[in-house]
Amino acid sequence: MADQEIQVALQRIYVKDLSFESPNPVEVFGQNWKPQVNVEMQTRNRKIAESAYEVSLEMTITAKNGEKNAFVIEVEQAGIFVIKGLEGENLRRLMGTFCLTILFPYLRETVDSLCLKGSFPPLVLAPINFDQLYEQSMKQQHQQQQQQPDQPHA
């Protein structure tokens, strides 16, 4: 089989879902600002057409100042990528690393902007090494598969 040329083209980047909540602004603004920030992240991808995939990066950021929730941001940044010449694990790896690396700066800017619009100090999310996270995830899956006993086939 001849090597097929790999093509990756970004078609569109967009905010798919967005939420900003500040349940206790009066109490929080009156305190010295020393937040505890928790970040949760999920990724998704799905085939939407021939060679076209929607890849999304979701984050929930919760900032507490003392005992009070200062704000909660939920954002899903997504993109449509046309990917040709890759299948299986190579395709999953590209979507789980390269595509997320493209989306992250847009999500990061959205989070920072929302904090400022909510009258909070800027929140600049630290860079994420999606290649390293992907490798860790693959190792975890491999270990889990090794720990599961073989199931008899019916």
Summary of the structure (lengths in Angstrom):
residues: 154
radius of gyration: 19.6
end to end distance: 35.6
largest distance: 67.7
contacts: 390
relative contact order: 0.19
helix: 34%
strand: 40%
